[in-house]
Amino acid sequence: MTEPEETFYTQERWQNWLSRVEEEELDPENEDSARLLLNLQDDAAIAIAKIVSAYDEGRLDEEGAIDELTRVREIVLSETAFEDEEKRMLIDGVQTSLVCVFYAAEEYIVAGPAEDGTVEDFVRAAANAEAEDDLDAALGYLVQAGTRVIDGEELDISLVEDLEYGLVSEWVNGLDSLQSAMSDPEVVEEED
C-alpha cells in the first residue's frame, strides 16, 4: 500500500483567504486588516515550511518537493481578480513578499543552506544591491539568507527597520513569515 499523498496547500484554501479579503473593509493602517494580510502570508509560508520539512524528513524526495513548491507557487502567485484596485495591490504585496520564500525553499532543497555568510550579511548585501538597482542580485542574496533561515539561523527582524521601503524590505518580510513557519508550523486558522 502506498501512503496517501500529503496535501500541503489547496486552491480552495487560498481562495478562502481571498474571499475574506474581498469581504473585509481593508485599511492597511487598521490592525485587523494588517493581521488578515499577515495571516494570509503566514499561512502560505507554513505550507512552504511543511514541504521543506517533509523533504528534510525524507517523506518527499527532491523532485517531489520541487513539484509541490511549484504547485503551491502557482496557486499563491496567480493573478487575483479583485475589482478593488487597493485590495489587488495589498494582495500583490503579500505575493511579492512570498516570491523570495519560494525561491529560498527551492534553493535549500536543491543546494542546501548557503555556506558563506550570515542572514544579516545577506540582508545587508541585498539592501546594497537594491540601492544600485540590481534587483536580481538583491533577490539572490535574500534567497541565500532564506536558506540559512530554513537551516535554523535567526533573522533579526530589526534589520528591516534599517531598510528603505522597497522590494528588499518586502522580501525580508516574507522571510520573517518563513522563519515563524519553520519554528512553529501550525496552521493559521481561517476565521469564519
Order of alpha helices (4+ residues) and beta strands (2+ residues): alpha-alpha-alpha-alpha-alpha-alpha-alpha
